[in-house]
Amino acid sequence: MSCRSYLFVPTDSSRKMTRAAESGADALILDLEDAVAPANKVAARTEAARFLAEPVPMKRFVRVNALATGLTEEDVAATIAAAPDCYVLPKCEGPDDIETLSGLIAKLGGGDGIGIMSIGTETVRGLRRLMREDWRHPRLTAFAWGGEDLSADMGAERNRDAAGAYLGPFLMARDHTLLAALEAGAEAVDAVFTDFRDEAGLMREARLAKTLGFSGKMAIHPAQVPVIHAAFRPEPAEVDWAKAVIAALEATGEGVASLNGMMLDRPHLIRARKILECEARS
């Protein structure tokens, strides 16, 4: 089942991890990277491992440090025993990076069921490769994107205009993430909305992500979770359409059908099932 909300939580704060477990998020991303100061990395791994050993009512992801830091293997080694659902790879620059992390997971005893979420838009090199290569991999379950690190790598003064909308290169990063995810058969996850006090802005951006085809959105504060869930909740008309599509296709049993003059086939069935899956969690 896909996730609507992915809540980042610093792993050097047991209080914040406990609070995050009560947030109602579909997935927690235990952050060993940006949210943890270099001096606290070792202690954060210990806290993350302790937290992962406790039962929580959501999926458990771990964001490791980027491969270039030399810290990734230690991050995986410290957390693999608890079998997190997925590792999040920041500053991923291509399918070879995904294979490297997959190799570490296997080397350190992780099973085939542990997935990888790639964040492939945080460097210019990563984005350019995302635009021209197929990144699919047996462990790759999700693509996410972000504009903050990309801004720094580009030397951009800002990534949004005065009205708060993303500027051109960052819209391109978003769109290529969505297309790469669809090509690879993975979930497409929208970037964080950094102003956690602006619920209206978050709602607009999350609804746009849903409209485009993203299955979920990352969050940086527990207060953002219910807003994201509301944004991704199917409208009643969508639910009615999905039920009608499934009924029409099941009635023919041939993989194709017609509904109100529209031809239906497998892509419509997939979309309809996703709508009902999301509606069931609302």
ABEGO torsion letter per residue (X at the ends): XBBABBBBBBAABAAAAAAAAAAGBABBBBBABAABBAAAAAAAAAAAAAAAABBBABBBBBBBBBAAAGAAAAAAAAAAAAGBABBBBBGBAEAAAAAAAAAAAAAAGBBAABBBBBBAAABAAAAAAAAABBABBAABABBBBBAAAAAAAAGBABABBAAGBBBAAAAAAAAAAAAAAAAAGBBBBBBBBABAABAAAAAAAAAAAAAAGBABBBBABAAAAAAAAAAABBBAAAAAAAAAAAAAAAAAGAGBBBBGGBBBBAAAAAAAAAAAAAAAAX
